[in-house]
Amino acid sequence: MVAHAVSDMITQVYPRADGSSVQIGALVPLTRPGWVEAGQHLLAGLELAAREVNDAGGIAGMPLELVVRDTAADPQRASAAVDELARLGVAALAGEYHSVVARAAAARADSLGLPFLCSSAVLDALTEQPTEWVARLAPAQSHGWRIYADFLLGAGHRRIAIATEPSVYWASGARILRDHLTPRGGTVVELDVAALAPTAVCDELVDSRATALLLLVGHPEPAVPLVRSVRRDRRLAEIMIGAPAGQPEFAEWVALLADDGAAIPFLRYLPEHLSPLGARVGTALRERLAAAPSFVAFEGYDTVAVLAEVLRAQGTDRSRIVGSWPRVAVEGTRGQIQFSRTPGISVWQWAWPPVQVVARDPAEPDRFRVLHTG
């Protein structure tokens, strides 16, 4: 795994000797309790795209510079980073993986008049009120999680248990699943893991006669102990474990759970077949990460690709940047990227990147099987 700058360190990509550059602020979780592996993949994509922009001549002859700040999954830290980056004069913000953190960053960027292209966070209500200043590449949670709910119904699951813990993000996901499943004959039972030990969760699953358990919880705790407990309970040999938030996407999942981490369907935002651009970028990301790139790495690459195109056309004036959101048309690694106003979504939204439900193959955990597309 590559090592990246953390905390208050600034990462520069080909800065000129006289200090002139076009700066983008990059928000990335690089230390705990943030999901560090996701942050590393996101940063790898951001950095690869920035390097390619500079290899092609930069922005109007000036190098593109990433000014990286570690959010560590802390909304207050992210808000402070937005303030600092705005003072430093960045043209725009990019990145962030955690939805609750991205929401804090988006609110602050909106109040400061700083363009923010969010890479990975999916929470529908990324800002409380509609804003011109924020755009997003990742699909809204309501879109992806409804596709996941359709997968559950198609697989014959009607009695579904949700292991959840307190969070705006998890509460939103539970609500989306319930609202989509219940009118279609599904039953959803919530299990509060803050109040239940993993063995008690197993007892509740038996009593509820659930055929699927969805992990709406953090990684590695308490997700990993929950999976281990369920896998070892003979009463639950037939239950499907699911993780719509994507916990099994990263190599750490397999490292911690080995075979127990396979056959757990999750959402992934990749096409079934990458375009030539996507394949080329995927190869470069694999070399950079010394591992298979996740969809988060592709999101990072696409973020800088979009911002670079906007900066070439509009310069660094922040108002001109946000005014161009509806005119964006950029070939990304996962399709043509364009932004629009989507009902119920408060930011400019790419509607939609490709969505898959995939699972690691039990016979070969490093390989993914596509189970459903939306």
C-alpha positions in Angstrom: 0.0 0.0 0.0 1.3 3.4 -0.9 2.1 5.9 1.9 0.6 9.3 1.7 0.8 12.6 3.4 -1.3 13.0 6.5 -2.6 15.6 8.9 -1.6 19.1 8.0 1.0 18.2 5.3 0.5 19.7 1.9 1.0 17.4 -1.1 2.2 19.3 -4.2 2.3 18.0 -7.7 5.0 19.5 -9.8 5.0 23.0 -8.2 6.8 25.7 -10.1 10.0 27.2 -8.7 8.3 30.6 -8.4 5.4 29.1 -6.5 2.8 29.8 -9.2 0.2 27.0 -9.6 -3.5 26.3 -9.7 -4.5 24.8 -6.4 -7.3 22.4 -5.6 -8.0 21.5 -1.9 -8.3 17.8 -1.4 -10.3 16.4 1.6 -9.3 12.8 2.4 -9.6 10.5 5.4 -6.0 9.3 6.0 -6.0 8.5 9.7 -8.3 6.7 12.1 -11.1 6.7 12.9 -11.4 7.5 9.2 -11.5 4.6 6.8 -7.8 4.9 5.9 -7.8 2.4 3.0 -10.7 4.2 1.3 -8.8 7.5 1.8 -5.6 6.0 0.3 -7.6 4.9 -2.8 -9.3 8.2 -3.2 -6.0 10.1 -2.9 -4.3 7.8 -5.4 -7.0 8.6 -8.0 -6.8 12.4 -7.3 -3.0 12.3 -7.5 -2.9 10.2 -10.7 -5.3 12.5 -12.5 -3.3 15.6 -11.3 -0.1 14.2 -12.6 -1.6 13.4 -16.0 -3.0 17.0 -16.2 0.5 18.4 -15.5 2.1 16.0 -18.0 -0.3 17.4 -20.6 0.7 21.0 -19.8 -1.3 21.8 -16.7 -3.9 24.5 -16.5 -3.2 27.4 -18.9 0.5 26.6 -18.6 0.5 26.5 -14.8 0.8 23.2 -12.8 -2.1 21.8 -11.0 -1.4 21.5 -7.3 -3.3 19.3 -4.8 -3.4 20.8 -1.3 -4.3 17.7 0.8 -6.0 17.8 4.2 -6.7 14.7 6.3 -10.3 14.8 7.7 -9.9 11.6 9.8 -13.7 11.1 9.5 -14.2 14.2 11.8 -16.8 16.8 10.6 -15.3 19.6 12.7 -11.9 18.9 11.4 -13.2 18.9 7.8 -15.0 22.3 8.4 -11.7 23.8 9.7 -9.9 22.4 6.7 -12.3 24.1 4.4 -11.8 27.4 6.2 -8.0 27.0 5.9 -8.1 26.0 2.2 -10.4 28.9 1.4 -7.9 31.3 3.0 -5.0 29.7 1.0 -6.9 30.6 -2.1 -7.7 27.2 -3.6 -9.9 27.4 -6.7 -12.1 24.5 -5.6 -12.4 21.6 -3.2 -12.4 17.9 -4.1 -12.8 14.6 -2.5 -14.1 13.2 0.8 -15.3 9.7 1.4 -17.4 9.8 4.6 -20.9 11.1 4.0 -21.3 12.9 7.4 -17.9 14.6 6.9 -18.7 15.6 3.4 -22.0 17.1 4.6 -20.0 19.3 7.0 -17.5 20.3 4.3 -20.3 21.0 1.8 -22.1 23.3 4.3 -19.0 25.2 5.0 -18.0 25.5 1.3 -21.5 26.7 0.5 -21.3 29.4 3.2 -17.9 30.6 2.0 -18.7 30.5 -1.7 -16.1 27.8 -2.5 -16.8 25.3 -5.3 -16.8 21.7 -4.0 -16.8 18.6 -6.2 -17.6 15.7 -3.8 -16.1 12.4 -5.0 -17.6 9.6 -2.9 -20.1 10.6 -0.3 -23.7 9.5 -1.1 -25.9 11.1 1.6 -28.9 12.6 -0.2 -29.1 15.7 2.0 -25.5 16.7 1.4 -26.6 20.3 2.1 -29.7 21.4 4.0 -30.8 23.7 1.3 -30.2 23.6 -2.5 -26.8 25.1 -3.4 -25.0 26.1 -6.6 -21.6 25.6 -5.0 -21.5 21.8 -4.6 -21.6 19.1 -7.2 -21.2 15.3 -6.7 -20.0 12.3 -8.7 -21.2 9.5 -6.4 -24.8 8.4 -6.8 -27.2 9.6 -4.1 -27.9 7.0 -1.4 -31.5 6.8 -2.3 -30.6 5.7 -5.8 -28.0 3.1 -5.0 -29.7 1.6 -2.0 -33.1 1.2 -3.8 -31.1 -0.8 -6.4 -29.8 -2.9 -3.6 -33.3 -3.4 -2.2 -34.4 -4.6 -5.6 -31.6 -7.1 -5.6 -32.8 -8.4 -2.2 -36.3 -8.8 -3.5 -35.1 -10.5 -6.7 -33.1 -12.9 -4.6 -36.2 -13.9 -2.6 -35.5 -12.0 0.6 -38.6 -10.7 2.3 -37.7 -10.9 6.0 -34.7 -8.6 6.4 -32.8 -7.7 9.6 -30.6 -4.5 9.8 -27.7 -4.3 12.2 -27.3 -0.6 12.7 -25.6 2.0 15.0 -26.4 5.7 15.6 -25.5 7.8 12.6 -27.3 10.1 10.2 -25.9 8.0 7.3 -27.1 4.7 8.7 -30.5 6.1 9.7 -30.9 7.4 6.2 -30.0 4.0 4.7 -32.4 2.2 7.0 -35.2 4.5 6.0 -34.5 4.1 2.3 -34.5 0.3 2.6 -37.7 0.2 4.7 -39.6 2.6 2.5 -38.7 0.6 -0.6 -39.1 -2.9 0.8 -42.2 -2.6 2.9 -44.7 -1.7 0.1 -43.3 -4.7 -1.9 -44.0 -7.2 0.8 -40.8 -7.0 2.7 -40.4 -6.8 6.5 -37.5 -4.9 8.0 -36.3 -5.4 11.6 -33.7 -3.1 13.1 -31.1 -4.4 15.6 -29.2 -1.8 17.6 -25.6 -3.1 17.9 -24.9 -0.4 20.4 -27.2 -2.3 22.8 -26.6 -5.9 21.5 -23.4 -8.0 21.6 -22.7 -10.0 18.4 -24.1 -13.2 20.1 -27.3 -11.4 21.1 -27.6 -10.2 17.5 -27.5 -13.9 16.4 -30.3 -14.8 18.9 -32.4 -11.9 17.5 -31.8 -13.1 14.0 -33.0 -16.6 14.9 -36.1 -15.2 16.6 -37.0 -12.9 13.7 -36.6 -15.7 11.1 -34.8 -13.2 8.9 -33.2 -14.5 5.7 -30.8 -11.6 5.3 -28.8 -9.5 7.7 -27.5 -6.1 6.4 -24.5 -4.4 8.0 -25.3 -0.8 8.5 -22.3 -0.4 10.8 -18.7 0.9 10.8 -15.7 -1.0 9.7 -13.7 -2.8 11.1 -15.7 -2.4 14.4 -18.4 -3.7 14.8 -18.7 -5.1 11.3 -16.0 -7.7 11.5 -17.0 -9.2 14.9 -20.6 -9.4 13.7 -19.7 -11.3 10.5 -17.5 -13.7 12.5 -20.3 -14.3 15.0 -23.0 -15.0 12.4 -20.7 -17.2 10.3 -19.9 -19.4 13.3 -23.5 -19.8 14.4 -24.9 -23.0 13.0 -28.5 -21.8 13.4 -27.7 -19.1 10.8 -26.0 -21.2 8.2 -28.5 -20.2 5.5 -28.7 -16.5 6.2 -27.3 -14.0 3.7 -25.1 -11.2 5.0 -25.1 -8.0 3.0 -23.2 -4.7 3.2 -24.8 -2.1 0.9 -22.3 0.6 2.1 -19.4 -1.3 0.5 -17.3 -2.5 3.5 -16.1 -5.7 1.5 -14.7 -3.6 -1.3 -11.3 -3.1 0.2 -8.4 -5.6 0.8 -8.5 -5.0 4.5 -11.9 -6.8 4.6 -10.3 -10.0 3.3 -7.2 -9.6 5.4 -9.4 -9.5 8.6 -12.1 -12.0 7.7 -10.5 -14.3 5.1 -13.2 -16.7 3.7 -15.8 -15.4 6.1 -15.7 -12.1 4.2 -16.8 -13.6 0.9 -20.3 -13.9 -0.5 -21.4 -10.6 1.2 -23.1 -8.5 -1.5 -22.3 -4.8 -1.6 -22.8 -1.7 -3.8 -20.0 -0.8 -6.2 -20.0 2.1 -8.6 -18.3 0.6 -11.7 -19.5 -0.5 -15.1 -19.3 -4.2 -15.9 -16.7 -3.4 -18.6 -14.4 -0.5 -18.4 -13.9 1.8 -21.4 -10.4 2.1 -22.9 -9.8 5.2 -20.6 -11.1 3.3 -17.6 -8.9 0.3 -18.4 -5.8 2.5 -18.8 -6.5 4.4 -15.6 -7.2 1.1 -13.8 -3.8 -0.2 -14.8 -2.0 2.9 -13.6 -4.0 2.9 -10.3 -3.0 -0.7 -9.7 0.6 0.2 -10.1 0.3 3.2 -7.8 -1.6 1.2 -5.1 0.2 -2.1 -5.5 -3.4 -3.5 -5.3 -6.5 -3.7 -7.3 -8.1 -0.2 -7.4 -11.5 0.2 -5.8 -14.3 2.2 -7.3 -13.3 5.0 -4.9 -9.9 5.4 -6.7 -11.8 5.8 -10.0 -14.0 8.4 -8.3 -10.9 10.3 -7.2 -9.5 10.3 -10.8 -12.8 11.5 -12.3 -13.0 14.3 -9.8 -9.8 15.9 -10.9 -10.5 15.2 -14.5 -13.7 17.2 -14.3 -12.2 20.0 -12.3 -9.3 20.3 -14.7 -11.6 20.6 -17.7 -13.6 23.3 -15.8 -10.5 25.2 -14.8 -9.2 25.1 -18.4 -12.4 26.6 -19.7 -13.3 29.0 -16.8 -10.0 29.9 -15.1 -9.9 30.1 -11.3 -12.7 32.5 -10.6 -14.9 30.6 -8.2 -18.2 32.0 -9.5 -17.4 31.1 -13.1 -16.5 27.5 -11.9 -19.8 26.9 -10.2 -21.7 28.5 -13.1 -20.2 25.9 -15.4 -21.6 22.8 -13.5 -24.6 22.5 -15.8 -22.4 22.6 -18.9 -19.9 20.0 -17.8 -19.5 17.1 -20.3 -16.3 15.1 -19.5 -15.4 11.6 -20.4 -14.7 9.9 -17.1 -13.4 6.4 -16.4 -17.0 5.1 -15.8 -18.9 7.0 -18.5 -19.8 10.5 -19.7 -20.0 12.9 -16.7 -22.7 15.6 -16.7 -24.4 17.3 -13.8 -28.1 18.1 -13.5 -30.7 19.1 -10.9 -32.2 15.9 -9.6 -35.5 15.8 -7.6 -34.8 15.5 -3.8 -31.0 16.2 -4.2 -29.7 19.5 -3.1 -26.5 19.6 -5.1 -25.5 19.3 -8.8 -25.6 15.6 -9.4 -24.1 13.2 -11.9 -27.3 11.1 -12.6 -26.1 8.5 -12.6 -22.8 6.6 -12.5 -23.1 2.9 -13.1 -24.3 0.8 -10.0 -23.6 -2.8 -9.4 -24.3 -5.3 -6.6 -21.2 -7.5 -6.3 -19.8 -10.0 -3.9 -16.4 -11.6 -3.4 -16.3 -15.1 -4.9 -16.0 -17.7 -2.0 -13.7 -19.8 -4.2 -11.5 -16.9 -5.0 -12.0 -14.0 -2.6 -9.9 -11.6 -4.6 -12.4 -11.9 -7.5 -15.8 -10.2 -7.6 -19.0 -11.6 -9.0 -21.6 -9.2 -10.4 -25.0 -10.2 -9.0 -27.2 -7.3 -10.1 -26.9 -4.0 -12.0 -29.0 -0.9 -11.9 
